[in-house]
Amino acid sequence: MNQNHSVQSLFQPFSLGNMTLSNRIVMAPMTRAFSPGGVPGDDVLNYYKRRAEKGVGLIVTEGTVINHPAASTDPNVPYFHGENALKGWAKIVESVHKAGGRIIPQLWHVGTQRGIGKPPNPESLPIGPSGLTAEGFKVNEPMTDREIEEVIEAFAQAAADAKRLGFDGIELHGAHGYLIDQFFWEQTNKRTDHYGGNFITRTRFAVEIIQACRRVVGPDFPIILRYSQWKRRPFTAKLVETPEQLDQFLSPLVDAGVDIFHCSTRRFWEPEFEGSPLNLAGWTKKLTGKPTITVGSIGLDTEFISFFAEGKGAQNVNIDGLIERLEREEFDLVAVGRALLVDPAWAEKIRNGRVEELVPFTAEASKILF
């Protein structure tokens, strides 16, 4: 594999609020589930530390679950609450900072993607705006206003803890059909109150979470929102169909206090709307003026869906097209997932032109912490 284009733009600093990054490379959040009882240990610490040591500008942790009994569906996914889990995260923050990196937690609630009777709290039913799964199955009653308030409070508490522990910001997981996204999407949000309606009014739940987080972290602590058109089921879902609708959807989120949008796509090179080469991150930046993170099969020749569906690995490819888009300022930051999962030194190798040393992604890489 040859890398023909200069990667200089990828290694320019970036600043926002109190956060300054040494370069534009972001480690994408990837669920690893190596935290028994929800507590991240030394193996998780070393996993993140290695990426910081090898030149990743910003690490977004795997999804960490907020303090709500139905937030998680796996006892090995890390908590972002409780004394032991937070002590573990404090050590990780210290370690990443000593290595010269920056780190933020992704705050997560799975909503109705939680299976009935699943650990870590099998007695807790899944919750969602209308109690519906993506397939339309009813698993609970619609969330009450009080239940909504409790979840908002839990997100805000996690944000406050993130700042207290020394993290560099937070990311709210509003993508892929999880709880926040279930409020966004018409298939899972059938409410007729102020949390439902059209694609604009369905943002209210997210808006109130963002506002609550902003109140506890202050004006200079970055809040990132990850959102997506696609869902785990189906991959072809759309929140909006046109740039005009996207503008209307994003405006309340900007007003609420989002600093950066992390625009999740399966393939970063695909145009979002007909008639323009811009991807979702490009359109989001153009419409909002806010910095954006692009993501989706960066540096690899197959998308992650093939891995999950068929267990396929992926070969490394050059990132010339990515660099050209970054130089045109279509987006500001670049999130790398599987390529960094299998190769902690990906950023260092790209910077130094050692592309022939990049490690191909294999299914086995998901089963251990490199």
Contacts in CASP RR format, 6 or more apart in sequence:
PFRMAT RR
TARGET T0000
AUTHOR 0000-0000-0000
METHOD contacts of the structure
MODEL  1
MNQNHSVQSLFQPFSLGNMTLSNRIVMAPMTRAFSPGGVPGDDVLNYYKR
RAEKGVGLIVTEGTVINHPAASTDPNVPYFHGENALKGWAKIVESVHKAG
GRIIPQLWHVGTQRGIGKPPNPESLPIGPSGLTAEGFKVNEPMTDREIEE
VIEAFAQAAADAKRLGFDGIELHGAHGYLIDQFFWEQTNKRTDHYGGNFI
TRTRFAVEIIQACRRVVGPDFPIILRYSQWKRRPFTAKLVETPEQLDQFL
SPLVDAGVDIFHCSTRRFWEPEFEGSPLNLAGWTKKLTGKPTITVGSIGL
DTEFISFFAEGKGAQNVNIDGLIERLEREEFDLVAVGRALLVDPAWAEKI
RNGRVEELVPFTAEASKILF
1 316 0 8 1.000
1 317 0 8 1.000
1 318 0 8 1.000
1 355 0 8 1.000
1 356 0 8 1.000
1 358 0 8 1.000
2 318 0 8 1.000
2 355 0 8 1.000
3 318 0 8 1.000
3 319 0 8 1.000
3 320 0 8 1.000
3 350 0 8 1.000
3 353 0 8 1.000
3 355 0 8 1.000
4 318 0 8 1.000
4 320 0 8 1.000
5 318 0 8 1.000
5 319 0 8 1.000
5 320 0 8 1.000
5 321 0 8 1.000
5 323 0 8 1.000
5 324 0 8 1.000
6 323 0 8 1.000
7 319 0 8 1.000
7 323 0 8 1.000
7 350 0 8 1.000
7 351 0 8 1.000
7 353 0 8 1.000
9 24 0 8 1.000
9 323 0 8 1.000
9 326 0 8 1.000
9 327 0 8 1.000
10 23 0 8 1.000
10 24 0 8 1.000
10 25 0 8 1.000
10 319 0 8 1.000
10 323 0 8 1.000
10 326 0 8 1.000
10 334 0 8 1.000
10 350 0 8 1.000
10 351 0 8 1.000
11 22 0 8 1.000
11 23 0 8 1.000
11 24 0 8 1.000
11 25 0 8 1.000
11 351 0 8 1.000
12 23 0 8 1.000
12 24 0 8 1.000
13 20 0 8 1.000
13 21 0 8 1.000
13 22 0 8 1.000
13 23 0 8 1.000
14 20 0 8 1.000
14 21 0 8 1.000
14 23 0 8 1.000
14 24 0 8 1.000
14 291 0 8 1.000
14 332 0 8 1.000
14 333 0 8 1.000
15 21 0 8 1.000
16 222 0 8 1.000
16 259 0 8 1.000
16 260 0 8 1.000
16 291 0 8 1.000
17 220 0 8 1.000
17 221 0 8 1.000
17 222 0 8 1.000
17 259 0 8 1.000
18 168 0 8 1.000
18 220 0 8 1.000
18 221 0 8 1.000
18 222 0 8 1.000
19 58 0 8 1.000
19 102 0 8 1.000
19 168 0 8 1.000
19 169 0 8 1.000
19 222 0 8 1.000
20 102 0 8 1.000
21 57 0 8 1.000
21 58 0 8 1.000
21 102 0 8 1.000
21 333 0 8 1.000
22 55 0 8 1.000
22 57 0 8 1.000
22 100 0 8 1.000
22 101 0 8 1.000
23 55 0 8 1.000
23 57 0 8 1.000
23 347 0 8 1.000
24 57 0 8 1.000
24 326 0 8 1.000
24 332 0 8 1.000
24 333 0 8 1.000
24 334 0 8 1.000
25 55 0 8 1.000
25 56 0 8 1.000
25 57 0 8 1.000
25 58 0 8 1.000
25 333 0 8 1.000
25 334 0 8 1.000
25 336 0 8 1.000
25 347 0 8 1.000
26 56 0 8 1.000
26 57 0 8 1.000
26 58 0 8 1.000
26 59 0 8 1.000
26 60 0 8 1.000
26 293 0 8 1.000
26 295 0 8 1.000
26 333 0 8 1.000
26 334 0 8 1.000
26 335 0 8 1.000
26 336 0 8 1.000
27 48 0 8 1.000
27 51 0 8 1.000
27 56 0 8 1.000
27 58 0 8 1.000
27 59 0 8 1.000
27 60 0 8 1.000
27 335 0 8 1.000
27 336 0 8 1.000
27 337 0 8 1.000
27 340 0 8 1.000
28 60 0 8 1.000
28 295 0 8 1.000
28 335 0 8 1.000
28 336 0 8 1.000
28 337 0 8 1.000
28 340 0 8 1.000
29 60 0 8 1.000
29 61 0 8 1.000
29 62 0 8 1.000
29 63 0 8 1.000
29 106 0 8 1.000
29 171 0 8 1.000
29 173 0 8 1.000
29 226 0 8 1.000
30 62 0 8 1.000
30 337 0 8 1.000
30 338 0 8 1.000
30 341 0 8 1.000
31 62 0 8 1.000
31 63 0 8 1.000
31 74 0 8 1.000
31 77 0 8 1.000
32 44 0 8 1.000
32 47 0 8 1.000
32 62 0 8 1.000
32 369 0 8 1.000
33 62 0 8 1.000
33 74 0 8 1.000
33 76 0 8 1.000
33 77 0 8 1.000
34 40 0 8 1.000
34 43 0 8 1.000
34 44 0 8 1.000
34 47 0 8 1.000
34 76 0 8 1.000
34 369 0 8 1.000
35 41 0 8 1.000
35 44 0 8 1.000
35 76 0 8 1.000
35 77 0 8 1.000
35 78 0 8 1.000
35 79 0 8 1.000
35 85 0 8 1.000
36 75 0 8 1.000
36 76 0 8 1.000
37 75 0 8 1.000
37 76 0 8 1.000
37 79 0 8 1.000
37 120 0 8 1.000
38 75 0 8 1.000
38 76 0 8 1.000
38 77 0 8 1.000
38 78 0 8 1.000
38 79 0 8 1.000
38 85 0 8 1.000
38 120 0 8 1.000
39 78 0 8 1.000
39 79 0 8 1.000
39 84 0 8 1.000
39 85 0 8 1.000
39 88 0 8 1.000
40 78 0 8 1.000
40 85 0 8 1.000
40 88 0 8 1.000
40 89 0 8 1.000
40 92 0 8 1.000
41 88 0 8 1.000
41 91 0 8 1.000
43 369 0 8 1.000
44 78 0 8 1.000
44 92 0 8 1.000
44 369 0 8 1.000
45 88 0 8 1.000
45 91 0 8 1.000
45 92 0 8 1.000
45 95 0 8 1.000
46 369 0 8 1.000
47 369 0 8 1.000
47 370 0 8 1.000
48 59 0 8 1.000
48 61 0 8 1.000
48 92 0 8 1.000
48 95 0 8 1.000
48 96 0 8 1.000
48 103 0 8 1.000
49 92 0 8 1.000
49 95 0 8 1.000
49 96 0 8 1.000
49 99 0 8 1.000
50 344 0 8 1.000
50 370 0 8 1.000
51 59 0 8 1.000
51 340 0 8 1.000
51 344 0 8 1.000
51 347 0 8 1.000
52 59 0 8 1.000
52 95 0 8 1.000
52 96 0 8 1.000
52 99 0 8 1.000
52 100 0 8 1.000
52 101 0 8 1.000
52 103 0 8 1.000
53 99 0 8 1.000
53 100 0 8 1.000
53 344 0 8 1.000
54 344 0 8 1.000
54 345 0 8 1.000
54 346 0 8 1.000
54 347 0 8 1.000
54 348 0 8 1.000
55 101 0 8 1.000
55 347 0 8 1.000
55 348 0 8 1.000
55 351 0 8 1.000
56 101 0 8 1.000
56 340 0 8 1.000
56 347 0 8 1.000
57 101 0 8 1.000
57 102 0 8 1.000
57 347 0 8 1.000
58 101 0 8 1.000
58 102 0 8 1.000
58 103 0 8 1.000
58 104 0 8 1.000
58 168 0 8 1.000
58 333 0 8 1.000
59 96 0 8 1.000
59 101 0 8 1.000
59 102 0 8 1.000
59 103 0 8 1.000
59 104 0 8 1.000
60 103 0 8 1.000
60 104 0 8 1.000
60 105 0 8 1.000
60 106 0 8 1.000
60 171 0 8 1.000
60 224 0 8 1.000
60 262 0 8 1.000
60 335 0 8 1.000
61 78 0 8 1.000
61 92 0 8 1.000
61 103 0 8 1.000
61 104 0 8 1.000
61 105 0 8 1.000
61 106 0 8 1.000
62 77 0 8 1.000
62 78 0 8 1.000
62 106 0 8 1.000
63 77 0 8 1.000
63 78 0 8 1.000
63 105 0 8 1.000
63 106 0 8 1.000
63 107 0 8 1.000
63 108 0 8 1.000
63 173 0 8 1.000
64 77 0 8 1.000
64 78 0 8 1.000
64 79 0 8 1.000
64 80 0 8 1.000
64 89 0 8 1.000
64 105 0 8 1.000
64 106 0 8 1.000
64 107 0 8 1.000
64 108 0 8 1.000
64 158 0 8 1.000
65 71 0 8 1.000
65 72 0 8 1.000
65 77 0 8 1.000
65 78 0 8 1.000
65 79 0 8 1.000
65 80 0 8 1.000
65 81 0 8 1.000
65 108 0 8 1.000
65 109 0 8 1.000
65 110 0 8 1.000
66 80 0 8 1.000
66 81 0 8 1.000
66 107 0 8 1.000
66 108 0 8 1.000
66 109 0 8 1.000
66 151 0 8 1.000
66 154 0 8 1.000
66 155 0 8 1.000
66 157 0 8 1.000
66 158 0 8 1.000
67 79 0 8 1.000
67 80 0 8 1.000
67 81 0 8 1.000
67 82 0 8 1.000
67 154 0 8 1.000
67 157 0 8 1.000
67 158 0 8 1.000
68 109 0 8 1.000
68 150 0 8 1.000
68 151 0 8 1.000
68 154 0 8 1.000
69 121 0 8 1.000
69 123 0 8 1.000
69 124 0 8 1.000
70 109 0 8 1.000
70 110 0 8 1.000
70 111 0 8 1.000
70 114 0 8 1.000
70 121 0 8 1.000
70 124 0 8 1.000
70 125 0 8 1.000
70 126 0 8 1.000
70 127 0 8 1.000
71 108 0 8 1.000
71 109 0 8 1.000
71 110 0 8 1.000
71 111 0 8 1.000
71 114 0 8 1.000
71 154 0 8 1.000
72 79 0 8 1.000
72 110 0 8 1.000
72 114 0 8 1.000
72 120 0 8 1.000
72 121 0 8 1.000
73 110 0 8 1.000
73 113 0 8 1.000
73 114 0 8 1.000
73 115 0 8 1.000
73 118 0 8 1.000
73 119 0 8 1.000
74 118 0 8 1.000
74 119 0 8 1.000
74 120 0 8 1.000
75 119 0 8 1.000
75 120 0 8 1.000
78 85 0 8 1.000
78 89 0 8 1.000
79 85 0 8 1.000
80 86 0 8 1.000
80 89 0 8 1.000
80 105 0 8 1.000
80 107 0 8 1.000
80 158 0 8 1.000
80 161 0 8 1.000
80 162 0 8 1.000
81 154 0 8 1.000
81 157 0 8 1.000
81 158 0 8 1.000
81 161 0 8 1.000
86 161 0 8 1.000
86 165 0 8 1.000
89 105 0 8 1.000
89 165 0 8 1.000
89 167 0 8 1.000
90 165 0 8 1.000
90 166 0 8 1.000
92 103 0 8 1.000
93 103 0 8 1.000
93 165 0 8 1.000
93 166 0 8 1.000
93 167 0 8 1.000
96 102 0 8 1.000
96 103 0 8 1.000
97 103 0 8 1.000
102 168 0 8 1.000
103 167 0 8 1.000
103 168 0 8 1.000
104 162 0 8 1.000
104 167 0 8 1.000
104 168 0 8 1.000
104 169 0 8 1.000
104 170 0 8 1.000
104 171 0 8 1.000
104 222 0 8 1.000
104 224 0 8 1.000
105 158 0 8 1.000
105 162 0 8 1.000
105 167 0 8 1.000
105 170 0 8 1.000
105 171 0 8 1.000
106 170 0 8 1.000
106 171 0 8 1.000
106 172 0 8 1.000
106 173 0 8 1.000
106 226 0 8 1.000
107 155 0 8 1.000
107 158 0 8 1.000
107 159 0 8 1.000
107 162 0 8 1.000
107 170 0 8 1.000
107 171 0 8 1.000
107 172 0 8 1.000
107 173 0 8 1.000
108 173 0 8 1.000
108 178 0 8 1.000
109 151 0 8 1.000
109 154 0 8 1.000
109 155 0 8 1.000
109 173 0 8 1.000
109 178 0 8 1.000
109 179 0 8 1.000
109 180 0 8 1.000
110 126 0 8 1.000
110 178 0 8 1.000
110 179 0 8 1.000
111 126 0 8 1.000
111 127 0 8 1.000
111 128 0 8 1.000
111 178 0 8 1.000
111 179 0 8 1.000
111 182 0 8 1.000
112 126 0 8 1.000
112 127 0 8 1.000
112 128 0 8 1.000
112 131 0 8 1.000
112 132 0 8 1.000
112 133 0 8 1.000
112 134 0 8 1.000
112 139 0 8 1.000
112 140 0 8 1.000
112 179 0 8 1.000
112 182 0 8 1.000
112 188 0 8 1.000
113 126 0 8 1.000
113 133 0 8 1.000
113 134 0 8 1.000
113 177 0 8 1.000
113 178 0 8 1.000
113 232 0 8 1.000
114 124 0 8 1.000
114 126 0 8 1.000
115 126 0 8 1.000
115 139 0 8 1.000
116 125 0 8 1.000
116 126 0 8 1.000
116 139 0 8 1.000
117 123 0 8 1.000
117 124 0 8 1.000
125 139 0 8 1.000
125 140 0 8 1.000
126 133 0 8 1.000
126 139 0 8 1.000
126 140 0 8 1.000
127 140 0 8 1.000
127 143 0 8 1.000
127 147 0 8 1.000
127 151 0 8 1.000
127 179 0 8 1.000
128 140 0 8 1.000
128 142 0 8 1.000
128 143 0 8 1.000
128 179 0 8 1.000
128 182 0 8 1.000
128 183 0 8 1.000
128 188 0 8 1.000
129 142 0 8 1.000
129 143 0 8 1.000
129 182 0 8 1.000
129 183 0 8 1.000
129 188 0 8 1.000
129 189 0 8 1.000
129 190 0 8 1.000
129 191 0 8 1.000
129 195 0 8 1.000
129 196 0 8 1.000
129 205 0 8 1.000
130 142 0 8 1.000
130 188 0 8 1.000
130 189 0 8 1.000
130 190 0 8 1.000
130 191 0 8 1.000
131 138 0 8 1.000
131 139 0 8 1.000
131 140 0 8 1.000
131 141 0 8 1.000
131 142 0 8 1.000
131 143 0 8 1.000
131 188 0 8 1.000
132 138 0 8 1.000
132 139 0 8 1.000
132 187 0 8 1.000
132 188 0 8 1.000
132 190 0 8 1.000
133 139 0 8 1.000
133 188 0 8 1.000
134 177 0 8 1.000
134 187 0 8 1.000
134 188 0 8 1.000
134 231 0 8 1.000
134 232 0 8 1.000
134 233 0 8 1.000
134 234 0 8 1.000
135 233 0 8 1.000
136 187 0 8 1.000
136 188 0 8 1.000
142 190 0 8 1.000
142 191 0 8 1.000
143 151 0 8 1.000
148 195 0 8 1.000
148 205 0 8 1.000
148 208 0 8 1.000
151 179 0 8 1.000
151 209 0 8 1.000
152 205 0 8 1.000
152 208 0 8 1.000
152 209 0 8 1.000
152 212 0 8 1.000
153 212 0 8 1.000
155 172 0 8 1.000
155 209 0 8 1.000
155 212 0 8 1.000
155 213 0 8 1.000
156 209 0 8 1.000
156 212 0 8 1.000
156 213 0 8 1.000
156 215 0 8 1.000
156 216 0 8 1.000
157 216 0 8 1.000
158 170 0 8 1.000
159 170 0 8 1.000
159 212 0 8 1.000
159 213 0 8 1.000
159 216 0 8 1.000
159 217 0 8 1.000
159 223 0 8 1.000
160 216 0 8 1.000
160 217 0 8 1.000
162 169 0 8 1.000
162 170 0 8 1.000
162 217 0 8 1.000
163 169 0 8 1.000
163 216 0 8 1.000
163 217 0 8 1.000
163 221 0 8 1.000
168 222 0 8 1.000
169 217 0 8 1.000
169 221 0 8 1.000
169 222 0 8 1.000
169 223 0 8 1.000
169 224 0 8 1.000
170 213 0 8 1.000
170 217 0 8 1.000
170 221 0 8 1.000
170 222 0 8 1.000
170 223 0 8 1.000
170 224 0 8 1.000
171 224 0 8 1.000
171 225 0 8 1.000
171 226 0 8 1.000
171 262 0 8 1.000
172 180 0 8 1.000
172 206 0 8 1.000
172 209 0 8 1.000
172 210 0 8 1.000
172 213 0 8 1.000
172 223 0 8 1.000
172 224 0 8 1.000
172 225 0 8 1.000
172 226 0 8 1.000
173 180 0 8 1.000
173 226 0 8 1.000
174 180 0 8 1.000
174 181 0 8 1.000
174 184 0 8 1.000
174 206 0 8 1.000
174 225 0 8 1.000
174 226 0 8 1.000
174 227 0 8 1.000
174 228 0 8 1.000
175 181 0 8 1.000
175 226 0 8 1.000
175 227 0 8 1.000
175 228 0 8 1.000
175 262 0 8 1.000
175 264 0 8 1.000
176 228 0 8 1.000
176 230 0 8 1.000
176 231 0 8 1.000
176 232 0 8 1.000
176 264 0 8 1.000
177 185 0 8 1.000
177 188 0 8 1.000
177 228 0 8 1.000
177 231 0 8 1.000
177 232 0 8 1.000
180 205 0 8 1.000
180 206 0 8 1.000
180 209 0 8 1.000
181 227 0 8 1.000
181 228 0 8 1.000
181 231 0 8 1.000
182 188 0 8 1.000
182 189 0 8 1.000
183 189 0 8 1.000
183 195 0 8 1.000
183 196 0 8 1.000
183 202 0 8 1.000
183 203 0 8 1.000
183 204 0 8 1.000
183 205 0 8 1.000
183 206 0 8 1.000
184 199 0 8 1.000
184 202 0 8 1.000
184 203 0 8 1.000
184 206 0 8 1.000
184 227 0 8 1.000
184 239 0 8 1.000
184 249 0 8 1.000
185 202 0 8 1.000
185 231 0 8 1.000
185 237 0 8 1.000
185 239 0 8 1.000
186 199 0 8 1.000
186 202 0 8 1.000
187 237 0 8 1.000
189 195 0 8 1.000
189 196 0 8 1.000
189 197 0 8 1.000
189 202 0 8 1.000
190 196 0 8 1.000
191 197 0 8 1.000
194 201 0 8 1.000
194 204 0 8 1.000
195 201 0 8 1.000
195 202 0 8 1.000
195 204 0 8 1.000
195 205 0 8 1.000
196 202 0 8 1.000
196 204 0 8 1.000
199 239 0 8 1.000
199 240 0 8 1.000
199 245 0 8 1.000
199 248 0 8 1.000
199 249 0 8 1.000
200 248 0 8 1.000
200 249 0 8 1.000
200 251 0 8 1.000
200 252 0 8 1.000
203 249 0 8 1.000
203 252 0 8 1.000
203 253 0 8 1.000
204 252 0 8 1.000
206 225 0 8 1.000
206 253 0 8 1.000
206 256 0 8 1.000
207 252 0 8 1.000
207 253 0 8 1.000
207 255 0 8 1.000
207 256 0 8 1.000
208 256 0 8 1.000
210 223 0 8 1.000
210 225 0 8 1.000
210 253 0 8 1.000
210 256 0 8 1.000
210 257 0 8 1.000
210 258 0 8 1.000
211 256 0 8 1.000
211 257 0 8 1.000
213 223 0 8 1.000
214 223 0 8 1.000
214 256 0 8 1.000
214 257 0 8 1.000
217 223 0 8 1.000
222 259 0 8 1.000
222 260 0 8 1.000
223 257 0 8 1.000
223 258 0 8 1.000
223 259 0 8 1.000
223 260 0 8 1.000
224 258 0 8 1.000
224 259 0 8 1.000
224 260 0 8 1.000
224 261 0 8 1.000
224 262 0 8 1.000
224 293 0 8 1.000
225 253 0 8 1.000
225 258 0 8 1.000
225 260 0 8 1.000
225 261 0 8 1.000
225 262 0 8 1.000
226 261 0 8 1.000
226 262 0 8 1.000
226 263 0 8 1.000
226 264 0 8 1.000
227 239 0 8 1.000
227 261 0 8 1.000
227 262 0 8 1.000
227 263 0 8 1.000
227 264 0 8 1.000
228 263 0 8 1.000
228 264 0 8 1.000
228 265 0 8 1.000
228 280 0 8 1.000
229 237 0 8 1.000
229 238 0 8 1.000
229 239 0 8 1.000
229 240 0 8 1.000
229 265 0 8 1.000
229 272 0 8 1.000
229 280 0 8 1.000
230 236 0 8 1.000
230 237 0 8 1.000
230 264 0 8 1.000
230 265 0 8 1.000
230 266 0 8 1.000
231 237 0 8 1.000
235 266 0 8 1.000
235 305 0 8 1.000
239 249 0 8 1.000
240 246 0 8 1.000
240 248 0 8 1.000
240 249 0 8 1.000
242 273 0 8 1.000
243 273 0 8 1.000
243 276 0 8 1.000
243 283 0 8 1.000
243 287 0 8 1.000
246 272 0 8 1.000
246 283 0 8 1.000
246 284 0 8 1.000
246 287 0 8 1.000
247 287 0 8 1.000
250 261 0 8 1.000
250 284 0 8 1.000
250 287 0 8 1.000
250 288 0 8 1.000
251 288 0 8 1.000
253 261 0 8 1.000
254 288 0 8 1.000
254 290 0 8 1.000
258 290 0 8 1.000
259 290 0 8 1.000
259 291 0 8 1.000
260 290 0 8 1.000
260 291 0 8 1.000
260 292 0 8 1.000
260 293 0 8 1.000
260 332 0 8 1.000
260 333 0 8 1.000
261 281 0 8 1.000
261 284 0 8 1.000
261 285 0 8 1.000
261 288 0 8 1.000
261 290 0 8 1.000
261 291 0 8 1.000
261 292 0 8 1.000
261 293 0 8 1.000
262 292 0 8 1.000
262 293 0 8 1.000
262 295 0 8 1.000
262 335 0 8 1.000
263 279 0 8 1.000
263 280 0 8 1.000
263 281 0 8 1.000
263 282 0 8 1.000
263 284 0 8 1.000
263 292 0 8 1.000
263 293 0 8 1.000
263 294 0 8 1.000
263 295 0 8 1.000
263 331 0 8 1.000
264 280 0 8 1.000
264 295 0 8 1.000
264 296 0 8 1.000
265 272 0 8 1.000
265 279 0 8 1.000
265 280 0 8 1.000
265 281 0 8 1.000
265 294 0 8 1.000
265 295 0 8 1.000
265 296 0 8 1.000
266 296 0 8 1.000
266 297 0 8 1.000
266 303 0 8 1.000
266 304 0 8 1.000
266 305 0 8 1.000
267 296 0 8 1.000
267 297 0 8 1.000
267 303 0 8 1.000
268 279 0 8 1.000
268 281 0 8 1.000
268 294 0 8 1.000
268 295 0 8 1.000
268 296 0 8 1.000
268 297 0 8 1.000
268 298 0 8 1.000
268 322 0 8 1.000
269 279 0 8 1.000
269 321 0 8 1.000
269 322 0 8 1.000
270 279 0 8 1.000
271 277 0 8 1.000
271 278 0 8 1.000
271 279 0 8 1.000
272 278 0 8 1.000
272 279 0 8 1.000
272 280 0 8 1.000
272 282 0 8 1.000
272 283 0 8 1.000
273 283 0 8 1.000
276 283 0 8 1.000
278 286 0 8 1.000
278 330 0 8 1.000
279 294 0 8 1.000
279 325 0 8 1.000
279 330 0 8 1.000
279 331 0 8 1.000
280 294 0 8 1.000
281 292 0 8 1.000
281 293 0 8 1.000
281 294 0 8 1.000
281 295 0 8 1.000
281 330 0 8 1.000
281 331 0 8 1.000
282 292 0 8 1.000
282 294 0 8 1.000
282 330 0 8 1.000
282 331 0 8 1.000
284 290 0 8 1.000
284 292 0 8 1.000
285 291 0 8 1.000
285 292 0 8 1.000
285 329 0 8 1.000
285 330 0 8 1.000
285 331 0 8 1.000
285 332 0 8 1.000
291 331 0 8 1.000
291 332 0 8 1.000
291 333 0 8 1.000
292 331 0 8 1.000
292 332 0 8 1.000
292 333 0 8 1.000
293 331 0 8 1.000
293 332 0 8 1.000
293 333 0 8 1.000
293 334 0 8 1.000
293 335 0 8 1.000
294 322 0 8 1.000
294 325 0 8 1.000
294 330 0 8 1.000
294 331 0 8 1.000
294 333 0 8 1.000
294 334 0 8 1.000
294 335 0 8 1.000
295 334 0 8 1.000
295 335 0 8 1.000
295 336 0 8 1.000
295 337 0 8 1.000
296 303 0 8 1.000
296 304 0 8 1.000
296 335 0 8 1.000
296 337 0 8 1.000
297 303 0 8 1.000
297 304 0 8 1.000
297 314 0 8 1.000
298 319 0 8 1.000
298 322 0 8 1.000
298 334 0 8 1.000
298 335 0 8 1.000
298 336 0 8 1.000
298 337 0 8 1.000
298 339 0 8 1.000
299 316 0 8 1.000
299 317 0 8 1.000
299 318 0 8 1.000
299 319 0 8 1.000
299 322 0 8 1.000
299 336 0 8 1.000
299 339 0 8 1.000
300 314 0 8 1.000
300 315 0 8 1.000
300 316 0 8 1.000
300 317 0 8 1.000
300 338 0 8 1.000
300 339 0 8 1.000
300 361 0 8 1.000
301 314 0 8 1.000
301 315 0 8 1.000
301 316 0 8 1.000
301 317 0 8 1.000
302 312 0 8 1.000
302 313 0 8 1.000
302 314 0 8 1.000
302 315 0 8 1.000
304 338 0 8 1.000
306 312 0 8 1.000
306 313 0 8 1.000
306 314 0 8 1.000
307 313 0 8 1.000
307 314 0 8 1.000
307 338 0 8 1.000
307 361 0 8 1.000
307 363 0 8 1.000
307 366 0 8 1.000
311 363 0 8 1.000
312 363 0 8 1.000
313 360 0 8 1.000
313 361 0 8 1.000
313 362 0 8 1.000
313 363 0 8 1.000
314 338 0 8 1.000
314 360 0 8 1.000
314 361 0 8 1.000
315 360 0 8 1.000
316 339 0 8 1.000
316 355 0 8 1.000
316 358 0 8 1.000
316 359 0 8 1.000
316 360 0 8 1.000
318 355 0 8 1.000
319 350 0 8 1.000
322 334 0 8 1.000
325 331 0 8 1.000
326 334 0 8 1.000
336 346 0 8 1.000
336 347 0 8 1.000
338 361 0 8 1.000
338 365 0 8 1.000
339 346 0 8 1.000
339 358 0 8 1.000
339 361 0 8 1.000
340 346 0 8 1.000
340 347 0 8 1.000
341 361 0 8 1.000
341 365 0 8 1.000
341 366 0 8 1.000
341 370 0 8 1.000
342 359 0 8 1.000
342 360 0 8 1.000
342 361 0 8 1.000
342 362 0 8 1.000
342 365 0 8 1.000
342 370 0 8 1.000
343 349 0 8 1.000
343 358 0 8 1.000
343 359 0 8 1.000
343 370 0 8 1.000
344 370 0 8 1.000
345 357 0 8 1.000
346 358 0 8 1.000
348 354 0 8 1.000
349 355 0 8 1.000
349 357 0 8 1.000
349 358 0 8 1.000
350 358 0 8 1.000
END
